[in-house]
Amino acid sequence: METCLSAGVKFILCDVYEQTDHYCPDVLDDHGLLQWNIIKMILPADAPTVGEEDRDYFVSCVQALSPALRTVHQHYLDISEDSIHRYLLWMSEPEAIKRSIQLARMDTRIGIIHALLLCTSVMERSLGDLYLLKGKQCPSMLKDLLVTNELRQVLGYLP
């Protein structure tokens, strides 16, 4: 299959994620929210030191989290659009998220990828808006935005 993905990303998505299939404890609580303490238990303990890149550790994390990601994906596909609406009220474009859920329910690779791209951009914008409640200049990259003290002040901190 022809792809625009880099070799590394294709390896993670096609070889690691797709071929991982084992038991996963219930990572969602009764309200459909992630239980971070269980996510922490699923992840391998041999994390590299800060600043050190370890491809094997990253691959083992993807392998460990793949069943949890499938569980979360299935959960959100199974709930009605009306039920999910209450989770979207804080977002900048809740209608775009609803559209992405419809795309993900199409159960095609293109639909799922399109849904992921759409959700990511709306999430980045929405988190940026939250950041601006406390900060002045919002980081331009999602990875930098996610680790800011400003978001931690607004959303709380989970060790």
C-alpha positions in Angstrom: 0.0 0.0 0.0 1.3 3.4 -0.9 1.5 5.9 1.9 2.8 9.4 2.7 3.8 8.3 6.2 7.4 8.3 7.1 9.0 4.9 7.6 9.1 5.3 11.4 5.4 6.4 11.6 4.3 3.6 9.2 6.2 1.1 11.4 4.5 2.2 14.6 1.0 2.4 13.0 1.1 -0.6 10.7 3.5 -3.0 12.3 3.4 -2.3 16.0 -0.1 -0.9 16.7 -2.0 -3.1 14.2 -0.3 -6.3 15.3 -0.7 -5.8 19.0 -3.7 -7.6 20.5 -3.7 -8.6 24.1 -5.8 -8.1 27.3 -6.4 -4.6 28.5 -7.7 -3.7 31.9 -10.7 -1.3 31.9 -9.1 2.1 31.4 -12.3 4.1 31.4 -14.4 4.9 34.5 -18.2 4.8 34.6 -18.3 8.3 33.1 -16.1 7.4 30.1 -13.0 9.2 31.4 -9.5 7.8 31.4 -8.3 6.3 34.6 -4.7 7.6 34.6 -3.6 5.4 37.4 -4.4 2.3 35.3 -2.7 3.9 32.2 0.5 4.4 34.3 0.4 0.7 35.4 0.1 -0.4 31.7 3.2 1.5 30.6 6.6 -0.1 30.9 8.6 1.0 33.9 11.9 1.2 32.1 11.5 4.8 30.9 14.6 6.5 29.4 16.0 9.5 31.2 14.8 13.0 30.2 16.3 14.1 26.8 17.3 10.5 25.9 15.6 8.9 23.0 14.8 5.2 23.2 13.0 3.8 20.2 12.6 0.4 21.9 10.9 2.0 24.9 8.6 4.0 22.6 7.6 0.8 20.7 7.0 -1.0 24.0 4.7 1.9 25.1 2.7 1.7 21.8 2.4 -2.1 22.2 1.2 -1.7 25.8 -1.2 1.1 25.1 -2.7 -0.3 21.8 -5.4 -2.4 23.5 -6.4 0.5 25.7 -6.6 2.8 22.6 -8.8 0.2 20.9 -11.0 0.1 24.0 -11.4 3.9 24.1 -12.0 4.0 20.4 -14.8 1.4 20.6 -16.4 3.1 23.7 -16.7 6.4 21.9 -18.0 4.8 18.7 -20.7 3.1 20.8 -22.1 6.1 22.6 -24.7 8.4 21.0 -23.9 11.9 19.7 -26.3 13.3 22.3 -24.4 11.6 25.1 -21.0 12.9 24.0 -22.3 16.5 23.5 -21.7 17.3 27.2 -18.0 16.5 26.9 -17.6 19.0 24.0 -19.1 22.1 25.4 -15.7 23.6 26.4 -14.2 23.1 23.0 -13.9 25.8 20.3 -15.7 23.8 17.6 -17.9 21.0 19.1 -19.6 20.5 15.7 -16.2 19.6 14.1 -15.7 16.9 16.8 -19.2 15.6 16.1 -18.3 15.4 12.4 -15.1 13.6 13.3 -17.1 11.0 15.3 -19.2 10.4 12.2 -16.1 10.0 10.1 -14.6 7.5 12.6 -17.8 5.5 12.5 -17.4 5.1 8.8 -14.8 2.4 9.8 -12.4 3.2 6.9 -8.8 4.0 7.4 -9.3 7.3 5.6 -12.3 8.2 7.8 -10.4 7.4 11.0 -7.3 9.4 9.9 -9.5 12.3 8.9 -11.3 12.2 12.2 -7.9 12.1 14.1 -6.6 15.1 12.2 -9.8 17.0 12.7 -9.9 16.2 16.5 -6.3 17.1 16.9 -6.7 20.6 15.4 -9.8 21.3 17.4 -8.2 20.0 20.6 -5.1 22.2 20.0 -7.2 25.3 19.4 -9.4 24.6 22.4 -6.4 24.0 24.7 -4.8 27.1 23.4 -7.9 29.0 24.3 -7.7 27.6 27.8 -4.0 28.5 28.0 -4.9 32.1 27.2 -7.0 32.3 30.4 -3.7 32.3 32.3 -1.0 33.0 29.8 -0.2 35.7 27.2 1.7 34.0 24.3 0.4 30.5 23.5 3.0 28.0 22.3 2.7 27.1 18.7 3.2 23.4 19.0 0.8 21.1 20.8 3.6 19.2 22.5 4.8 22.4 24.1 1.3 23.5 25.0 0.5 20.3 26.8 3.3 20.7 29.3 2.7 24.3 30.3 2.1 25.5 33.9 -0.8 27.6 32.6 -2.8 24.5 31.4 -1.9 22.8 34.6 -3.4 25.7 36.6 -6.6 25.6 34.6 -7.0 21.8 34.3 -5.3 20.6 37.5 -2.3 18.3 37.8 -2.2 14.6 37.8 1.1 13.2 39.0 
